[in-house]
Amino acid sequence: MGPADFGTTVYIKGDDYWYHFWLLCIPPTAADTAGQDAFKTQCQDVFSQILASFEIR
């Protein structure tokens, strides 16, 4: 992975099964440094919103 790439994996234990959530964001190669950083930040924000949507018991 490059310096502006963002990737993560999460295992979520359900009542009966385990779930695997994997996310990889690779910014456009033609983007300048500021564009790559903005893309990475946006990807991290989306990832945070997805995780926040899960019900934790």
C-alpha positions in Angstrom: 0.0 0.0 0.0 1.1 3.5 -0.7 1.3 6.4 1.9 -2.1 7.8 0.9 -3.9 4.4 0.8 -6.3 3.5 3.6 -7.1 -0.1 4.3 -8.6 -1.9 7.3 -10.3 -5.1 8.2 -12.8 -5.7 11.0 -14.3 -8.9 12.4 -17.7 -8.5 13.9 -19.2 -11.2 16.1 -22.9 -11.7 15.6 -25.3 -13.9 17.6 -24.6 -16.9 15.4 -21.9 -16.0 12.9 -18.7 -13.9 12.6 -18.7 -11.2 9.9 -15.7 -9.9 8.0 -15.7 -6.3 6.8 -12.9 -5.2 4.7 -12.3 -1.8 3.2 -9.5 -0.6 0.9 -9.3 2.9 -0.5 -6.7 3.8 -3.1 -6.7 7.4 -4.3 -6.5 8.2 -8.0 -2.9 8.0 -9.1 -3.2 11.2 -11.1 -4.2 13.2 -8.0 -1.7 15.6 -6.4 -0.7 15.1 -2.7 -3.5 17.4 -1.5 -6.1 15.4 -3.5 -4.7 12.1 -2.3 -4.9 13.3 1.3 -8.5 14.5 0.9 -9.5 11.2 -0.6 -7.9 9.3 2.3 -9.7 11.6 4.8 -13.0 11.1 3.0 -12.5 7.3 3.0 -11.7 7.3 6.8 -14.9 9.3 7.4 -17.0 6.9 5.5 -15.4 4.0 7.3 -16.2 5.6 10.7 -19.8 6.2 9.7 -20.2 2.6 8.7 -18.8 1.3 12.0 -20.9 3.7 13.9 -24.0 2.3 12.3 -23.6 -1.1 14.0 -25.5 -1.9 17.1 -23.2 -2.8 20.0 -24.6 -5.0 22.7 
